[in-house]
Every structure is written in structure tokens, then in C-alpha cells.
Amino acid sequence: MNKNRVEAFTDAIIAIIATIMVLEFKTPETYQLSGIIEELPYLFSYATSFFFILVAWYNHHYMFSITQRITKKVYWVNNFWLFSMSLIPVSTAWVGRYINHTVPELFYFFIFLVWTIAYLWLSRSIAMSLDLTDKDKADKIRNMPAYKSLENKYLILALILAVFLSFVFPPIMIITTLIELIIMSISTPEDADKIFQ
């Protein structure tokens, strides 16, 4: 399958997802500062989700730059990953409207969890495809900091703890997501900015 077409399709879907989230950000109905202050919970959830998409795209771009071909399996797993990402605007809007309530926060976490499973499945599928042609590149995928952090047992324990804490302090879910994203954005592959040089 043509890798460039799959990349272009993926980039277009991600751009649409990132763009439609801002439509939920309502223009204040007053010129008073209080109007924008009322929208701060959504602005925070929007900023977190937008950052989420940027980090996801960066790591996806890295994986696709070192892969040599797109198998049928990689194509369909990539589509599942895009589907999981397409649910981010819904969870973002719900959390933004009810940031101090547990159910929207847990739904946001559930979407993040589905996305994580899809991302790990996609990474593994690409690595397995590369195993047949270039073991070094397959190892690059498996050694990506994002891949390793999502498989980290301490992260899993932290997320489980955050779920329980969300019944006491609901915003902990989106705050935990933001912290994880910051770590993933700092921990990128060493050659990520040199891949096309």
C-alpha cells in the first residue's frame, strides 16, 4: 500500500480533529472579563487535548518515517487509532463543560485508554512488519520513549490511582493526562529531528 497516501489521509483526519475542537469554545456573551473566565474549564480541556493530538502526531510521524511499507494490518490498525482519536473532541467538550464531575472525567480517561491501546497495537504492528525487513528499524519503534512509557507498569498504577482519586477530585484525570503528555513530548527519540537529514 502507498505509504504517502496513508500518511496524507492520516494527517488530514488529525487536522480536522484538532480543528473541530475549537468550535466548542464559545464566544462570551458579554464584554466583561467574567465571560472569558467562565470558559476557562473548556479552554484548559481544549489545550490539553490539542497538545495530546500534537504529541500523538509527532510520534506517529516518526514511526511512519522509518517504516518501509504499509501492510493491510497496519492500514486497518491505523484507522482504528484514528477512530479512537476522533472521539477526543466529544470527551474534551464534555470535560470542558463539567470539569468538576467524575463521569465526564472518566469518559475522557476511557477515550485516552482506547487511544493508548490503539497506539500500542499500531506500534507493534509496524515493528512486526519491519521485523521481516529491517530489525534495527523495528527496534527503533520498540525503543521509542512514547511506546515504552505507555507500557510502563508505574504509569498504569498511576492511572489506576488517578481513577480512584477522580471520585474525590475529578479534574485529576485530565491533569494526569497533561502530565503524561508533557513527559512524552520531552522524551522523544534521539534521532526524531534528524530522520530526514
C-alpha positions, -999 to 999 in steps of 0.1 A, spaced: 0 0 0 12 35 -8 27 49 24 24 85 13 -13 82 7 -19 67 41 2 94 57 -17 121 38 -51 106 48 -40 103 84 -27 139 85 -59 152 71 -81 134 97 -58 146 125 -60 182 112 -98 180 112 -100 166 147 -77 193 160 -97 220 143 -132 210 153 -124 210 190 -121 248 189 -157 251 177 -169 242 212 -151 272 226 -179 297 228 -175 334 223 -185 351 256 -219 368 255 -205 397 275 -176 421 271 -168 416 308 -137 395 318 -161 372 336 -173 360 302 -140 345 293 -133 333 328 -165 311 326 -149 294 295 -116 286 312 -125 250 320 -131 243 284 -100 262 274 -80 240 297 -95 208 284 -91 221 248 -55 230 253 -48 195 269 -65 177 240 -48 198 214 -14 191 230 -24 154 231 -30 154 193 3 172 187 23 147 207 4 118 191 10 132 156 47 137 163 52 101 174 31 88 145 51 108 120 83 93 134 70 57 131 58 62 96 91 79 85 111 48 94 86 22 82 91 9 47 57 -3 37 21 -2 50 6 -37 53 -31 -43 53 -29 -49 91 -10 -16 97 -36 2 75 -66 -10 95 -49 -6 129 -40 29 118 -77 35 110 -87 22 145 -61 46 160 -77 75 140 -112 64 152 -101 65 188 -86 99 182 -118 112 166 -136 107 199 -113 132 216 -134 163 207 -165 147 223 -147 139 255 -130 173 255 -163 192 252 -179 171 280 -150 176 304 -148 213 295 -184 217 304 -184 196 336 -147 196 347 -156 191 383 -177 160 377 -164 124 378 -183 108 349 -171 132 321 -135 129 335 -138 91 335 -151 92 299 -121 113 289 -98 88 305 -117 59 288 -111 76 254 -74 81 263 -72 44 273 -88 33 240 -63 56 221 -34 41 241 -44 5 232 -47 16 196 -14 33 196 4 4 212 -13 -20 187 -2 2 158 34 5 171 36 -33 175 21 -39 140 46 -16 124 75 -31 144 64 -67 134 62 -56 97 97 -42 100 110 -74 117 107 -90 83 129 -65 65 149 -44 90 154 -54 126 172 -22 135 142 -1 124 118 -25 143 139 -20 174 137 18 169 99 16 171 101 -7 202 126 17 219 105 49 213 100 66 247 63 70 239 60 33 233 79 24 265 61 49 287 27 36 276 38 1 286 53 12 319 38 -5 349 43 26 371 22 47 346 -5 21 347 -5 22 385 -6 60 385 -36 59 361 -54 34 383 -47 56 413 -60 87 394 -92 68 386 -99 63 423 -89 99 431 -113 112 405 -142 103 428 -127 128 453 -112 154 429 -125 148 393 -100 171 375 -72 147 384 -79 127 353 -72 155 328 -43 168 349 -28 133 349 -32 131 312 -15 165 308 15 154 329 19 123 309 18 143 277 44 167 289 67 137 297 60 121 263 67 154 245 101 158 263 111 122 258 113 118 221 136 95 201 171 110 198 170 109 160 135 123 157 146 157 143 173 142 121 153 115 103 151 133 70 186 148 70 
